[in-house]
Amino acid sequence: MSPRKSNLESTIYFGDDGWWHGRVTMGVLPDGSPDRRHRMARTEPAVRRKVRELEKLRDEGRATGAGRKPTVGQWMETYLTDIASLKLKPRSLDDYWSKTRNDIIPGVGKHRIDKLAPEHLEQMYRAMLDAGRAPSHVVKVHRILSRALKIAHRRRMIGENVATLVDPPSIDETETNPFTQEEAKAFLEAAAKRPTFMRWIVGVGMGFRQGETLGLRWPYVDLQAELFHPRWQLQRLTWRHGCGDAHACGARLHRFEPCPPDCATHKGYKRGCPKPCTKTCVKHASICPHRKGGGLAFTRPKTKKSTNPVPIPPAFIPYLIAHKAQQEELREAAGELWQEHQAVFTRPDGRPIDPHDDWEEFKELLAEAGIGDRRLYDGSRHTAGTILNELGVDMPTIMEILRHTQISQTRRYVKGRSHLTKDAMRRMGDAFLPAPEPVPDPATETRTETGDRRAARARARRRIR
């Protein structure tokens, strides 16, 4: 059958292979040749429908670009290396890479990006949940993949971001467990016996994040104006290769076979044995002679709101002055061994406190104070928000102290107390109902017997007789 042309220079014909074919002119390729797309179906109405759909995408400017599309795994590596790295903070980028390598690539990495379907994502999420992953972890993976596909859609590599068609698992709100005022006092009494006492005063009493507290530096502490300027935070970053061949650089640490069931090497690992390396593994940057970007580093806070100055309670000022004097003594004692970082809270040689060591000390103080196990966030940031609320501070002010961008976030940090709830409901009842009249005491009540009552008693006696 001879080819027949439809509208907009599209061609539909029946081929010798027994299929109906349609070819649509989409535009011009960079080399000047026409960009012709092919569709095929068993029947003529079916191929006409496909041709019309493609023409509509072309006319609306939503058609994907020409050329073979990358796989999801290839696109994720391009997205993280060339796009996300320009915008994300180092710790966030590390988290993106971790979830991409451990979840996205094994789950849907082999699918072509333009062939990815909602069912593929749903199957991956179900497999992750069945493997014991928390719903919050799955939601984070969903958001990372959705952002990458959004960029691909914006660049017309795909016709639609299929992640928007999938509902990730719902997350149960994490139950916070802040200190009570009595527990906070007991915790600080235990901390008072240690050189790091002032660090815990700032964390518990002002609600600073761990990185912000350990990242405080003296040039940003204004004792005259009684203000902290949290312009820096201390974080441990992942090392990156600085050499030309990352795979060859980490060759001596590559391990391609899984560990045996009775593995003793990783016996103390909380998450079990690490996964084997891939054939193209580019990890193990910690041994790279030209490694870069890792270790303990002072980084900028994530949001502008986080850098807002925070008033220092006047009662804290004498302790801060004493802490600074004590640090000067340590500097003189260390001599040439002192490493100057201008940090407010340091080790004896001037180096910043490692966040892991800080976390371990928090657990030790919990045990010494006789307090049940808590998250570090519960014992600092959530505690500060909750106690401020108990002291009658309004929610907008708490939001400013904790430097949140939305008040809904602040409300999640404030936990109600049962005794405050009872007191509030008592006052609510008093506002609506009058106080009950006092019940007279029968022992002290004076009764006056009337004539009618005496007659009634006489009649009752006669009936009894």
C-alpha positions in Angstrom: 0.0 0.0 0.0 1.3 3.4 -0.9 2.0 5.8 2.0 -0.7 8.5 2.8 0.2 11.8 4.4 -2.0 13.1 7.2 -2.0 16.6 8.7 1.2 18.4 9.8 3.4 16.3 7.4 2.9 13.1 9.2 2.9 9.8 7.2 0.9 6.7 7.9 1.3 3.5 5.9 0.9 -0.3 6.1 4.2 -2.1 6.0 5.3 -5.4 4.5 5.7 -6.7 8.1 2.0 -6.6 8.7 2.1 -3.5 11.0 0.7 0.0 10.5 3.5 2.6 10.8 3.3 6.4 11.4 6.1 8.9 11.1 5.8 12.4 12.5 8.0 15.4 11.7 9.0 17.0 15.0 11.4 19.7 13.8 15.0 19.9 12.7 18.0 18.2 14.4 21.2 20.1 15.2 22.9 18.8 12.0 20.1 20.2 9.8 18.3 16.9 9.1 14.6 16.5 9.9 13.6 15.0 13.2 11.2 12.2 12.3 9.6 10.1 15.0 8.2 6.6 14.4 5.1 4.9 15.9 3.6 1.5 15.0 0.4 -0.5 15.8 -1.5 -3.5 14.6 -4.5 -1.4 13.3 -4.8 1.9 11.4 -7.0 3.6 14.0 -4.4 2.7 16.7 -1.5 4.1 14.8 -3.5 7.3 13.9 -4.2 7.8 17.7 -0.5 7.5 18.5 0.4 9.9 15.7 -2.1 12.5 16.9 -0.8 12.2 20.5 2.8 12.8 19.3 1.6 15.7 17.1 -0.1 17.2 20.2 3.1 17.0 22.3 5.0 18.7 19.4 2.5 21.5 19.1 2.3 22.1 22.8 6.1 22.1 23.1 6.1 19.1 25.5 7.8 16.5 23.2 11.0 14.9 24.4 14.3 15.6 22.7 15.7 13.3 20.0 18.2 10.5 20.7 18.4 7.5 22.9 17.6 8.3 26.5 19.9 7.3 29.4 19.0 4.8 32.1 17.8 6.0 35.4 21.2 5.0 36.9 23.1 7.0 34.3 20.8 10.0 34.7 21.1 9.9 38.5 24.9 10.0 38.3 24.7 12.9 35.8 22.2 14.8 38.0 24.2 14.4 41.2 27.6 15.1 39.6 26.8 18.1 37.4 23.5 19.6 38.7 22.8 18.9 42.4 26.4 19.4 43.4 26.1 23.1 42.5 23.1 23.7 44.8 23.2 21.2 47.7 25.2 21.5 50.9 28.0 18.8 51.2 26.1 16.7 53.8 22.9 16.8 51.8 24.8 15.8 48.6 26.4 12.9 50.5 22.9 11.7 51.6 21.7 11.9 48.0 24.6 9.8 46.8 24.1 7.2 49.5 20.4 6.7 48.8 21.1 6.7 45.0 23.8 4.0 45.3 22.0 1.8 47.9 18.4 2.2 46.8 17.6 3.9 43.5 20.2 2.2 41.2 19.6 -1.3 42.5 15.8 -0.7 42.4 15.1 1.0 39.1 18.6 1.9 37.8 18.5 -0.3 34.7 15.2 1.1 33.3 15.5 3.7 30.5 14.4 7.0 31.9 11.7 7.5 29.3 10.4 3.9 29.9 10.1 4.3 33.7 6.6 3.6 34.9 4.8 4.3 38.2 4.6 0.6 38.8 8.4 0.3 38.8 8.6 2.9 41.7 5.8 1.2 43.6 7.5 -2.1 43.4 10.8 -0.6 44.6 9.1 1.1 47.5 7.4 -2.1 48.5 10.7 -4.0 48.3 12.4 -1.4 50.5 9.6 -1.6 53.2 9.7 -5.4 53.1 13.5 -5.2 53.6 13.0 -3.2 56.8 13.5 0.3 55.6 11.6 3.0 57.6 8.8 4.8 55.7 10.7 8.1 56.3 13.7 6.6 54.4 11.5 5.6 51.5 9.9 9.0 51.4 13.4 10.6 51.2 14.3 8.3 48.3 11.1 9.3 46.5 11.9 13.0 46.9 15.4 12.6 45.6 14.2 10.6 42.5 11.3 13.0 41.9 13.7 16.0 41.9 16.0 14.3 39.4 13.1 13.4 37.1 11.8 16.9 37.4 15.0 18.2 35.9 14.9 15.6 33.1 11.3 16.6 32.3 12.3 20.3 32.2 15.0 19.4 29.7 12.4 17.4 27.6 14.2 14.1 28.2 11.0 12.6 29.3 7.3 13.5 28.7 6.2 13.2 32.3 7.7 13.0 35.8 6.2 9.6 36.8 7.2 10.2 40.5 4.4 12.7 40.7 1.9 9.8 39.9 3.1 7.7 42.9 2.1 8.2 46.5 5.0 7.4 48.8 4.3 5.7 52.1 2.8 7.8 54.9 5.1 8.7 57.8 4.1 8.4 61.4 5.2 11.5 63.3 8.2 10.6 65.4 7.2 10.8 69.1 9.4 13.4 70.8 10.6 12.8 74.4 12.1 16.1 75.8 13.4 16.5 79.3 11.1 17.7 82.0 12.4 20.7 83.9 13.5 18.4 86.7 15.3 16.1 84.3 17.0 19.1 82.6 18.3 20.3 85.9 19.6 16.8 86.8 21.3 16.5 83.4 23.0 19.9 83.8 24.1 19.0 87.4 25.8 15.9 86.0 27.4 18.0 83.2 28.7 20.5 85.7 31.3 18.0 86.7 32.9 18.0 83.2 34.9 20.6 81.3 32.2 20.6 78.6 29.6 22.0 81.0 29.1 25.2 79.0 28.5 23.2 75.8 25.5 21.5 77.4 24.2 24.7 78.8 24.0 26.1 75.3 22.5 23.0 73.9 19.8 22.4 76.5 19.2 26.0 77.6 19.1 27.6 74.2 18.1 24.8 71.9 21.1 24.9 69.5 21.6 22.0 67.1 24.6 19.9 67.7 26.5 21.2 64.7 25.7 24.8 65.6 26.9 24.3 69.1 30.2 22.6 68.2 30.6 25.1 65.4 30.4 28.3 67.6 33.5 30.5 67.2 34.6 33.3 69.4 34.5 36.1 66.8 30.8 35.4 66.5 30.1 35.6 70.3 29.2 39.1 71.4 29.4 39.2 75.2 28.8 42.9 75.3 25.5 42.7 73.4 24.8 39.3 74.8 24.3 37.7 71.4 25.3 34.5 69.7 25.8 34.7 65.9 25.5 31.1 64.6 27.2 31.7 61.3 29.0 28.3 61.2 28.3 24.7 62.0 30.7 21.7 62.5 30.1 18.7 60.3 32.0 15.5 59.4 32.0 15.3 55.6 32.7 12.4 53.3 36.0 12.4 51.5 36.1 12.7 47.7 38.7 11.4 45.3 41.0 14.1 43.9 42.9 11.7 41.6 42.2 10.9 37.9 41.1 7.3 38.4 39.0 6.7 41.5 38.4 3.0 40.8 42.1 2.2 40.6 42.9 4.4 43.5 40.7 2.4 45.9 41.7 -1.0 44.5 43.2 -2.4 47.7 39.9 -1.8 49.5 37.6 -3.2 46.9 35.6 -6.2 48.1 33.4 -7.8 45.4 32.2 -10.9 47.3 29.7 -10.8 50.2 30.8 -11.5 53.7 30.3 -15.1 55.0 27.4 -15.7 57.4 29.8 -15.9 60.4 31.7 -12.8 59.5 33.9 -11.6 62.4 35.3 -8.5 60.7 32.1 -6.5 60.9 30.7 -8.1 64.0 30.4 -4.8 65.8 28.7 -3.0 63.0 25.2 -1.9 63.9 23.9 -2.2 60.3 25.6 -5.5 59.6 28.2 -6.2 57.0 28.6 -3.6 54.3 27.4 -4.4 50.8 30.0 -5.7 48.3 31.6 -3.2 45.9 30.2 -2.8 42.4 32.4 -3.6 39.4 32.9 0.1 38.8 33.3 1.1 42.4 34.6 4.6 43.0 34.4 4.7 46.8 37.3 4.5 49.4 38.3 8.1 48.9 39.7 8.2 52.4 42.9 6.5 51.2 43.3 8.7 48.1 46.6 10.7 48.3 44.8 13.7 46.8 41.5 13.3 48.7 39.5 16.5 49.3 36.4 17.9 50.9 36.1 15.4 53.8 36.7 15.2 57.6 35.6 17.7 60.2 34.9 21.0 58.6 33.2 24.3 59.4 30.3 24.8 57.0 27.6 27.4 56.6 24.1 26.7 58.0 21.5 25.3 55.6 19.1 28.3 55.6 19.5 32.0 56.1 17.1 31.9 59.0 19.5 29.6 60.9 22.1 32.4 61.0 19.9 34.9 62.9 21.4 36.1 66.1 20.2 34.5 69.4 20.1 36.4 72.7 22.2 34.9 75.4 20.4 34.6 78.8 22.2 37.1 81.2 22.7 34.2 83.7 24.9 32.4 81.2 27.3 35.3 80.7 29.5 34.7 83.8 29.8 31.0 82.9 30.9 32.0 79.3 33.5 34.4 80.7 34.8 31.7 83.0 34.8 29.2 80.1 36.9 31.5 78.0 39.4 32.0 80.8 39.7 28.3 81.2 40.3 27.9 77.5 43.2 30.5 77.7 44.8 28.3 80.4 44.6 25.3 78.2 46.1 27.2 75.3 49.1 28.2 77.4 49.5 24.7 78.8 49.4 23.1 75.3 52.0 25.5 73.9 53.0 24.6 70.3 50.6 21.7 70.3 47.6 24.0 70.3 45.7 24.1 67.0 43.9 27.3 66.7 40.3 27.1 65.2 38.7 29.9 67.2 36.1 27.3 68.4 34.2 28.0 71.6 34.2 24.3 72.6 37.4 22.4 71.9 39.5 19.4 72.9 42.5 20.1 75.2 44.7 20.8 72.1 42.3 23.3 70.5 40.8 21.0 67.9 36.9 21.1 67.6 35.0 18.3 69.4 34.1 15.4 67.2 30.3 15.1 66.9 30.5 11.3 67.6 32.4 11.9 70.8 29.9 14.6 71.7 27.0 12.1 71.2 28.7 9.5 73.4 29.2 12.0 76.2 25.5 12.8 76.0 24.6 9.2 76.5 27.0 9.0 79.5 25.4 12.1 81.1 22.0 10.5 80.7 23.1 7.5 82.6 24.8 9.6 85.3 21.7 11.8 85.7 19.4 8.7 86.0 17.5 9.7 82.8 16.1 7.2 80.3 17.6 6.9 76.9 16.8 9.9 74.6 17.8 11.2 71.2 20.3 14.1 71.3 17.6 16.3 69.6 15.1 15.4 72.4 17.5 16.5 75.1 18.4 19.8 73.5 16.2 21.4 70.8 12.9 19.7 71.8 13.6 20.4 75.4 14.2 24.1 74.9 11.1 24.5 72.9 8.9 22.6 75.3 10.2 24.4 78.5 9.8 27.8 76.8 6.2 26.9 76.1 5.7 25.8 79.7 7.1 29.2 80.9 4.4 30.9 78.9 6.4 32.1 75.9 4.2 32.4 72.8 4.7 30.3 69.7 6.1 33.0 67.4 8.7 33.9 69.9 9.8 30.3 70.3 10.0 30.1 66.5 12.4 33.0 66.5 14.5 31.5 69.2 14.8 28.2 67.5 15.1 30.0 64.1 12.5 28.0 62.3 11.2 29.2 58.9 7.6 28.0 59.6 5.6 28.0 62.8 4.2 24.6 61.9 7.8 23.2 62.3 8.0 24.9 65.8 4.8 23.2 66.9 6.3 19.8 66.2 9.1 20.7 68.6 6.8 21.6 71.5 5.3 18.8 73.4 2.4 19.3 75.8 2.6 18.2 79.4 -0.2 16.3 81.2 -0.2 18.5 84.3 -0.4 21.6 82.1 -3.3 20.1 80.2 -5.2 19.4 83.4 -4.6 22.9 84.6 -5.8 24.4 81.3 -9.0 22.3 81.3 -9.7 23.3 84.9 -9.5 27.0 83.9 -11.6 26.2 80.9 -14.3 24.7 83.2 -14.2 27.7 85.5 -14.7 30.0 82.6 -18.0 28.3 81.5 -19.6 27.1 84.8 -20.1 28.9 88.1 -18.4 27.4 91.1 -20.6 24.8 92.9 -22.4 26.0 96.1 -20.9 24.6 99.3 -22.7 21.5 100.7 -23.8 22.2 104.3 -22.4 20.1 107.1 -25.1 18.0 108.8 -23.2 18.0 112.1 -23.1 21.8 112.4 -26.4 22.6 110.6 -29.1 24.1 113.0 -32.6 22.8 112.2 -35.8 24.5 113.2 -38.8 22.2 113.3 -42.1 23.7 112.1 -45.6 22.8 113.2 -46.4 21.0 109.9 -43.4 18.7 110.4 -44.4 17.9 114.0 -47.9 16.9 112.8 -46.4 14.7 110.1 -44.2 12.9 112.6 -47.2 12.3 114.9 -49.2 10.8 112.0 -46.3 8.5 111.2 -46.2 7.2 114.7 -49.9 6.4 114.8 -49.5 4.4 111.6 -46.7 2.4 113.0 -48.7 1.5 116.1 
